[in-house]
Amino acid sequence: MYNINIRFIKKSFRFKRFVNSIKVYLSYYLSLLLKKSIYWGFPPVVMIEPTNICNLKCPMCPSGNGTLKRAKGYMEFSTFKIIIDEIKNKSFMVVLWNQGEPFLNKDFLKMVKYASDKGLFTLVSTNANIDINVEETVKSGLDSIIVSLDGSTQATYNKYRVNGDFDKVLKNVRKLIKIKKKLNVKHPLIRWQFLVMKHNEHEIESIKKLANELGVESLEFKTVQIYSKDDIHNFLPENPKYQRYKIKGDDFELKFGVKNRCRRIWTNAVVNWDGEVAICCFDKDVEYKIGNIKDKPLAEIWKKDSIQKIRNQILSNRKKILICRNCGESVKLRIKQV
């Protein structure tokens, strides 16, 4: 990961961005100390959702299983430009996903290039189950790509990535590695992400071997998030070290509890495909309405009384907020990285 950290600094470091980031973190830690929300600066990281539509039917994903309640659609490039033009002098990084498969947006690589040309570090997560134009992807300036692949065979992979094509994912990864060598570039860093579940935990060693043969830069094993008692029986791994939960019969809770803090609601803003700003990526249906960037600047929305009220609730009793009870904030999600 050393090379990608160097790239991050070289590409995105600006003095104004650095000063802004210091302000945000100072206000966060001061808020923890005083138990009262204070907000200075502008979010250093902005998550932008190109689309909330997906081509797979993953059973625990709201986009895949059909439980996502908000309208579906694709972000227009004009909306994307509004966001980038506001954040370009303040933020370091653009995270290009939330719900859905980003590459399904016809303007996705155009979006990446626009953000990258402004010196923003760009990161995307994909299921790689589409025909990716790998040369255009590399030339767009994309810095890091997370490829979700949770199995070493089609049968295992398809158990969770329903409608997924295991061979197509490998083909896209191979093509991406090949074009990087051809163009003699190190970006985007390819991060293979493996969700450890009941049906695939026995494949960890074979996955390491396959990742090594492919030549990906990083292999990351991650605990899976569950939502119901059925998920305990169907998907939660048997080995406790691959679980983020304490299990009591059909009940479950996070191993380390829910602390009265959340760095993300200070540092990471989320803008969905239609311009609606969410308090975080766990607010999947935007239950907490705080504003739309088509109506007001993100800087104004991110400091409104409505979001400050939520921050104060987090600092006093975060468990009261339903979406926080199963959130990955302050939880060790990655088991290990190879």
Buried (B, 14 or more C-beta within 10 A) or exposed (E): EEEBEEBBEEBBEBEEBEEBBEBBBEBBBEBBEEEEBBBBBBBBBBBBBBBBBBBBBBBBBBBBEEEBEBEBBBBBBEBBEBBBEBBBEBBBBBBBBBBBBBBBBEBBBBBBBBBBEBBBBBBBBBBBBBEBBBBBBBBBBBBBBBBBBBBBEEEBBBBBBBEBBBEBBBBBBEBBBEBBEEEEEEBBBBBBBBBBBBBBBEBBEBBBEBBEEBEBBBBBBBBBBBBEEEBBEBBBBEEEEBBBBEBEEEEBBBBEEBBBBBBBBBBBBBBBBBBBBBBBBBBBBBEBEBBBBEEBBBBEBBBBEEBBEBBBBBBEEBEEBEBBBBBBBBBEBEBEEB
